[in-house]
């Protein structure tokens, strides 16, 4: 599934949920379903700078050069947000991730329903995911 197709799927899923408390509940459920990150990945270098909560993000590539992210957070809503991002970007090439317009964030209203510090954290998570993609792209071209 392409990044755009997954975004459209999320927009439709959230479109079926009118109340923002229910949407937060759904985001929390997504976070609870996020596969566990290996404890060895919870290191200072995997902490995302700019997040109020602690968020660990790691990435690896498969044999085809597609990126697979793992993450965890000590805040349940943030864990849900990183889960959303992973569900959109996981399994794609560095170029696809670098060039992705993650419009679903605003389309589902998430950007306007987050506190300023959570919004800053969301931006930091997206930035870090794209930084991993740039690093993997550079490494593959070396």
ABEGO torsion letter per residue (X at the ends): XBAAAAAAAAAAAAAABABAAAAAAAAAAAAAABBBBBAAABBAAABBBGBABBBBBBBBBBAAGBBBBBBBBABAAAAAAAAAAAAAABGBBAAAAAABBBAAAAAAGAAAABBAAAAAAAAAAAAAAAAAAAAAAAAAAX
